[in-house]
Structure formats: C-alpha cells, structure tokens
Amino acid sequence: MARLKVTQTRSKIGGSDSQRNTLRSLGLKRIGDVVVKEDRPEIRGMVNTVAHLVTVEEVD
C-alpha cells in the first residue's frame, strides 16, 4: 500500500479550530514537521481539510 509524506508548510495561526485539530490528528505541531501516513480515505480527507497548510508526496 502506498504511503503519504505530509509536511506542514504554513502556520495554523488564524485557522479554524477544525483545521488546528486536523493538523494535530495528523501529528503535525509546527512548520517543517513531517509525518508518513498510510494512503487511506480518512487520511486523504484530513489532508484535503488543511491542503493550504501542507504539502503531500507519495512515498513507496
């Protein structure tokens, strides 16, 4: 199964509570943090919620 490398590139300051909670659920705390997650619909949905704050790459 493919994996997604998610990097936080912008600050959560000024974002809604749901965006802040989504970043925390992904495991991102500060700009530059990187997490690798399984490519599942739940993770894709979280990434779409904060797409303007993160960059995503596919990793094998």
Phi and psi restraints in degrees (range 20) as a CNS / XPLOR table:
assign (resid 1 and name C) (resid 2 and name N)
       (resid 2 and name CA) (resid 2 and name C) 1.0 -70.5 20.0 2
assign (resid 2 and name N) (resid 2 and name CA)
       (resid 2 and name C) (resid 3 and name N) 1.0 159.6 20.0 2
assign (resid 2 and name C) (resid 3 and name N)
       (resid 3 and name CA) (resid 3 and name C) 1.0 -126.7 20.0 2
assign (resid 3 and name N) (resid 3 and name CA)
       (resid 3 and name C) (resid 4 and name N) 1.0 153.6 20.0 2
assign (resid 3 and name C) (resid 4 and name N)
       (resid 4 and name CA) (resid 4 and name C) 1.0 -113.9 20.0 2
assign (resid 4 and name N) (resid 4 and name CA)
       (resid 4 and name C) (resid 5 and name N) 1.0 131.1 20.0 2
assign (resid 4 and name C) (resid 5 and name N)
       (resid 5 and name CA) (resid 5 and name C) 1.0 -99.0 20.0 2
assign (resid 5 and name N) (resid 5 and name CA)
       (resid 5 and name C) (resid 6 and name N) 1.0 114.1 20.0 2
assign (resid 5 and name C) (resid 6 and name N)
       (resid 6 and name CA) (resid 6 and name C) 1.0 -109.9 20.0 2
assign (resid 6 and name N) (resid 6 and name CA)
       (resid 6 and name C) (resid 7 and name N) 1.0 124.9 20.0 2
assign (resid 6 and name C) (resid 7 and name N)
       (resid 7 and name CA) (resid 7 and name C) 1.0 -120.3 20.0 2
assign (resid 7 and name N) (resid 7 and name CA)
       (resid 7 and name C) (resid 8 and name N) 1.0 128.6 20.0 2
assign (resid 7 and name C) (resid 8 and name N)
       (resid 8 and name CA) (resid 8 and name C) 1.0 -79.0 20.0 2
assign (resid 8 and name N) (resid 8 and name CA)
       (resid 8 and name C) (resid 9 and name N) 1.0 124.3 20.0 2
assign (resid 8 and name C) (resid 9 and name N)
       (resid 9 and name CA) (resid 9 and name C) 1.0 -113.8 20.0 2
assign (resid 9 and name N) (resid 9 and name CA)
       (resid 9 and name C) (resid 10 and name N) 1.0 -17.4 20.0 2
assign (resid 9 and name C) (resid 10 and name N)
       (resid 10 and name CA) (resid 10 and name C) 1.0 -131.9 20.0 2
assign (resid 10 and name N) (resid 10 and name CA)
       (resid 10 and name C) (resid 11 and name N) 1.0 161.0 20.0 2
assign (resid 10 and name C) (resid 11 and name N)
       (resid 11 and name CA) (resid 11 and name C) 1.0 -75.4 20.0 2
assign (resid 11 and name N) (resid 11 and name CA)
       (resid 11 and name C) (resid 12 and name N) 1.0 151.0 20.0 2
assign (resid 11 and name C) (resid 12 and name N)
       (resid 12 and name CA) (resid 12 and name C) 1.0 -86.1 20.0 2
assign (resid 12 and name N) (resid 12 and name CA)
       (resid 12 and name C) (resid 13 and name N) 1.0 -6.0 20.0 2
assign (resid 12 and name C) (resid 13 and name N)
       (resid 13 and name CA) (resid 13 and name C) 1.0 -61.0 20.0 2
assign (resid 13 and name N) (resid 13 and name CA)
       (resid 13 and name C) (resid 14 and name N) 1.0 130.2 20.0 2
assign (resid 13 and name C) (resid 14 and name N)
       (resid 14 and name CA) (resid 14 and name C) 1.0 90.7 20.0 2
assign (resid 14 and name N) (resid 14 and name CA)
       (resid 14 and name C) (resid 15 and name N) 1.0 -9.0 20.0 2
assign (resid 14 and name C) (resid 15 and name N)
       (resid 15 and name CA) (resid 15 and name C) 1.0 -81.6 20.0 2
assign (resid 15 and name N) (resid 15 and name CA)
       (resid 15 and name C) (resid 16 and name N) 1.0 164.7 20.0 2
assign (resid 15 and name C) (resid 16 and name N)
       (resid 16 and name CA) (resid 16 and name C) 1.0 -73.6 20.0 2
assign (resid 16 and name N) (resid 16 and name CA)
       (resid 16 and name C) (resid 17 and name N) 1.0 166.3 20.0 2
assign (resid 16 and name C) (resid 17 and name N)
       (resid 17 and name CA) (resid 17 and name C) 1.0 -60.9 20.0 2
assign (resid 17 and name N) (resid 17 and name CA)
       (resid 17 and name C) (resid 18 and name N) 1.0 -37.0 20.0 2
assign (resid 17 and name C) (resid 18 and name N)
       (resid 18 and name CA) (resid 18 and name C) 1.0 -67.0 20.0 2
assign (resid 18 and name N) (resid 18 and name CA)
       (resid 18 and name C) (resid 19 and name N) 1.0 -35.1 20.0 2
assign (resid 18 and name C) (resid 19 and name N)
       (resid 19 and name CA) (resid 19 and name C) 1.0 -68.7 20.0 2
assign (resid 19 and name N) (resid 19 and name CA)
       (resid 19 and name C) (resid 20 and name N) 1.0 -41.1 20.0 2
assign (resid 19 and name C) (resid 20 and name N)
       (resid 20 and name CA) (resid 20 and name C) 1.0 -62.3 20.0 2
assign (resid 20 and name N) (resid 20 and name CA)
       (resid 20 and name C) (resid 21 and name N) 1.0 -44.5 20.0 2
assign (resid 20 and name C) (resid 21 and name N)
       (resid 21 and name CA) (resid 21 and name C) 1.0 -65.7 20.0 2
assign (resid 21 and name N) (resid 21 and name CA)
       (resid 21 and name C) (resid 22 and name N) 1.0 -35.9 20.0 2
assign (resid 21 and name C) (resid 22 and name N)
       (resid 22 and name CA) (resid 22 and name C) 1.0 -65.6 20.0 2
assign (resid 22 and name N) (resid 22 and name CA)
       (resid 22 and name C) (resid 23 and name N) 1.0 -43.7 20.0 2
assign (resid 22 and name C) (resid 23 and name N)
       (resid 23 and name CA) (resid 23 and name C) 1.0 -59.7 20.0 2
assign (resid 23 and name N) (resid 23 and name CA)
       (resid 23 and name C) (resid 24 and name N) 1.0 -42.5 20.0 2
assign (resid 23 and name C) (resid 24 and name N)
       (resid 24 and name CA) (resid 24 and name C) 1.0 -65.2 20.0 2
assign (resid 24 and name N) (resid 24 and name CA)
       (resid 24 and name C) (resid 25 and name N) 1.0 -39.3 20.0 2
assign (resid 24 and name C) (resid 25 and name N)
       (resid 25 and name CA) (resid 25 and name C) 1.0 -65.1 20.0 2
assign (resid 25 and name N) (resid 25 and name CA)
       (resid 25 and name C) (resid 26 and name N) 1.0 -33.0 20.0 2
assign (resid 25 and name C) (resid 26 and name N)
       (resid 26 and name CA) (resid 26 and name C) 1.0 -74.5 20.0 2
assign (resid 26 and name N) (resid 26 and name CA)
       (resid 26 and name C) (resid 27 and name N) 1.0 -16.3 20.0 2
assign (resid 26 and name C) (resid 27 and name N)
       (resid 27 and name CA) (resid 27 and name C) 1.0 95.0 20.0 2
assign (resid 27 and name N) (resid 27 and name CA)
       (resid 27 and name C) (resid 28 and name N) 1.0 18.1 20.0 2
assign (resid 27 and name C) (resid 28 and name N)
       (resid 28 and name CA) (resid 28 and name C) 1.0 -101.6 20.0 2
assign (resid 28 and name N) (resid 28 and name CA)
       (resid 28 and name C) (resid 29 and name N) 1.0 126.3 20.0 2
assign (resid 28 and name C) (resid 29 and name N)
       (resid 29 and name CA) (resid 29 and name C) 1.0 -113.5 20.0 2
assign (resid 29 and name N) (resid 29 and name CA)
       (resid 29 and name C) (resid 30 and name N) 1.0 -31.4 20.0 2
assign (resid 29 and name C) (resid 30 and name N)
       (resid 30 and name CA) (resid 30 and name C) 1.0 -148.0 20.0 2
assign (resid 30 and name N) (resid 30 and name CA)
       (resid 30 and name C) (resid 31 and name N) 1.0 165.9 20.0 2
assign (resid 30 and name C) (resid 31 and name N)
       (resid 31 and name CA) (resid 31 and name C) 1.0 -60.4 20.0 2
assign (resid 31 and name N) (resid 31 and name CA)
       (resid 31 and name C) (resid 32 and name N) 1.0 133.8 20.0 2
assign (resid 31 and name C) (resid 32 and name N)
       (resid 32 and name CA) (resid 32 and name C) 1.0 96.8 20.0 2
assign (resid 32 and name N) (resid 32 and name CA)
       (resid 32 and name C) (resid 33 and name N) 1.0 -12.3 20.0 2
assign (resid 32 and name C) (resid 33 and name N)
       (resid 33 and name CA) (resid 33 and name C) 1.0 -66.2 20.0 2
assign (resid 33 and name N) (resid 33 and name CA)
       (resid 33 and name C) (resid 34 and name N) 1.0 142.1 20.0 2
assign (resid 33 and name C) (resid 34 and name N)
       (resid 34 and name CA) (resid 34 and name C) 1.0 -128.1 20.0 2
assign (resid 34 and name N) (resid 34 and name CA)
       (resid 34 and name C) (resid 35 and name N) 1.0 134.3 20.0 2
assign (resid 34 and name C) (resid 35 and name N)
       (resid 35 and name CA) (resid 35 and name C) 1.0 -131.5 20.0 2
assign (resid 35 and name N) (resid 35 and name CA)
       (resid 35 and name C) (resid 36 and name N) 1.0 150.8 20.0 2
assign (resid 35 and name C) (resid 36 and name N)
       (resid 36 and name CA) (resid 36 and name C) 1.0 -115.7 20.0 2
assign (resid 36 and name N) (resid 36 and name CA)
       (resid 36 and name C) (resid 37 and name N) 1.0 122.1 20.0 2
assign (resid 36 and name C) (resid 37 and name N)
       (resid 37 and name CA) (resid 37 and name C) 1.0 -124.5 20.0 2
assign (resid 37 and name N) (resid 37 and name CA)
       (resid 37 and name C) (resid 38 and name N) 1.0 155.4 20.0 2
assign (resid 37 and name C) (resid 38 and name N)
       (resid 38 and name CA) (resid 38 and name C) 1.0 -65.2 20.0 2
assign (resid 38 and name N) (resid 38 and name CA)
       (resid 38 and name C) (resid 39 and name N) 1.0 146.0 20.0 2
assign (resid 38 and name C) (resid 39 and name N)
       (resid 39 and name CA) (resid 39 and name C) 1.0 -82.8 20.0 2
assign (resid 39 and name N) (resid 39 and name CA)
       (resid 39 and name C) (resid 40 and name N) 1.0 91.0 20.0 2
assign (resid 39 and name C) (resid 40 and name N)
       (resid 40 and name CA) (resid 40 and name C) 1.0 -124.4 20.0 2
assign (resid 40 and name N) (resid 40 and name CA)
       (resid 40 and name C) (resid 41 and name N) 1.0 159.4 20.0 2
assign (resid 40 and name C) (resid 41 and name N)
       (resid 41 and name CA) (resid 41 and name C) 1.0 -57.9 20.0 2
assign (resid 41 and name N) (resid 41 and name CA)
       (resid 41 and name C) (resid 42 and name N) 1.0 -34.7 20.0 2
assign (resid 41 and name C) (resid 42 and name N)
       (resid 42 and name CA) (resid 42 and name C) 1.0 -64.8 20.0 2
assign (resid 42 and name N) (resid 42 and name CA)
       (resid 42 and name C) (resid 43 and name N) 1.0 -43.3 20.0 2
assign (resid 42 and name C) (resid 43 and name N)
       (resid 43 and name CA) (resid 43 and name C) 1.0 -68.7 20.0 2
assign (resid 43 and name N) (resid 43 and name CA)
       (resid 43 and name C) (resid 44 and name N) 1.0 -41.3 20.0 2
assign (resid 43 and name C) (resid 44 and name N)
       (resid 44 and name CA) (resid 44 and name C) 1.0 -59.1 20.0 2
assign (resid 44 and name N) (resid 44 and name CA)
       (resid 44 and name C) (resid 45 and name N) 1.0 -40.4 20.0 2
assign (resid 44 and name C) (resid 45 and name N)
       (resid 45 and name CA) (resid 45 and name C) 1.0 -64.3 20.0 2
assign (resid 45 and name N) (resid 45 and name CA)
       (resid 45 and name C) (resid 46 and name N) 1.0 -41.5 20.0 2
assign (resid 45 and name C) (resid 46 and name N)
       (resid 46 and name CA) (resid 46 and name C) 1.0 -64.3 20.0 2
assign (resid 46 and name N) (resid 46 and name CA)
       (resid 46 and name C) (resid 47 and name N) 1.0 -41.6 20.0 2
assign (resid 46 and name C) (resid 47 and name N)
       (resid 47 and name CA) (resid 47 and name C) 1.0 -64.4 20.0 2
assign (resid 47 and name N) (resid 47 and name CA)
       (resid 47 and name C) (resid 48 and name N) 1.0 -38.8 20.0 2
assign (resid 47 and name C) (resid 48 and name N)
       (resid 48 and name CA) (resid 48 and name C) 1.0 -64.4 20.0 2
assign (resid 48 and name N) (resid 48 and name CA)
       (resid 48 and name C) (resid 49 and name N) 1.0 -33.0 20.0 2
assign (resid 48 and name C) (resid 49 and name N)
       (resid 49 and name CA) (resid 49 and name C) 1.0 -63.8 20.0 2
assign (resid 49 and name N) (resid 49 and name CA)
       (resid 49 and name C) (resid 50 and name N) 1.0 -36.2 20.0 2
assign (resid 49 and name C) (resid 50 and name N)
       (resid 50 and name CA) (resid 50 and name C) 1.0 -118.3 20.0 2
assign (resid 50 and name N) (resid 50 and name CA)
       (resid 50 and name C) (resid 51 and name N) 1.0 32.4 20.0 2
assign (resid 50 and name C) (resid 51 and name N)
       (resid 51 and name CA) (resid 51 and name C) 1.0 -59.0 20.0 2
assign (resid 51 and name N) (resid 51 and name CA)
       (resid 51 and name C) (resid 52 and name N) 1.0 -29.5 20.0 2
assign (resid 51 and name C) (resid 52 and name N)
       (resid 52 and name CA) (resid 52 and name C) 1.0 -78.6 20.0 2
assign (resid 52 and name N) (resid 52 and name CA)
       (resid 52 and name C) (resid 53 and name N) 1.0 -7.1 20.0 2
assign (resid 52 and name C) (resid 53 and name N)
       (resid 53 and name CA) (resid 53 and name C) 1.0 -109.5 20.0 2
assign (resid 53 and name N) (resid 53 and name CA)
       (resid 53 and name C) (resid 54 and name N) 1.0 -11.4 20.0 2
assign (resid 53 and name C) (resid 54 and name N)
       (resid 54 and name CA) (resid 54 and name C) 1.0 -131.7 20.0 2
assign (resid 54 and name N) (resid 54 and name CA)
       (resid 54 and name C) (resid 55 and name N) 1.0 162.5 20.0 2
assign (resid 54 and name C) (resid 55 and name N)
       (resid 55 and name CA) (resid 55 and name C) 1.0 -118.3 20.0 2
assign (resid 55 and name N) (resid 55 and name CA)
       (resid 55 and name C) (resid 56 and name N) 1.0 148.8 20.0 2
assign (resid 55 and name C) (resid 56 and name N)
       (resid 56 and name CA) (resid 56 and name C) 1.0 -129.5 20.0 2
assign (resid 56 and name N) (resid 56 and name CA)
       (resid 56 and name C) (resid 57 and name N) 1.0 135.4 20.0 2
assign (resid 56 and name C) (resid 57 and name N)
       (resid 57 and name CA) (resid 57 and name C) 1.0 -130.5 20.0 2
assign (resid 57 and name N) (resid 57 and name CA)
       (resid 57 and name C) (resid 58 and name N) 1.0 147.4 20.0 2
assign (resid 57 and name C) (resid 58 and name N)
       (resid 58 and name CA) (resid 58 and name C) 1.0 -86.3 20.0 2
assign (resid 58 and name N) (resid 58 and name CA)
       (resid 58 and name C) (resid 59 and name N) 1.0 135.5 20.0 2
assign (resid 58 and name C) (resid 59 and name N)
       (resid 59 and name CA) (resid 59 and name C) 1.0 -125.2 20.0 2
assign (resid 59 and name N) (resid 59 and name CA)
       (resid 59 and name C) (resid 60 and name N) 1.0 139.1 20.0 2
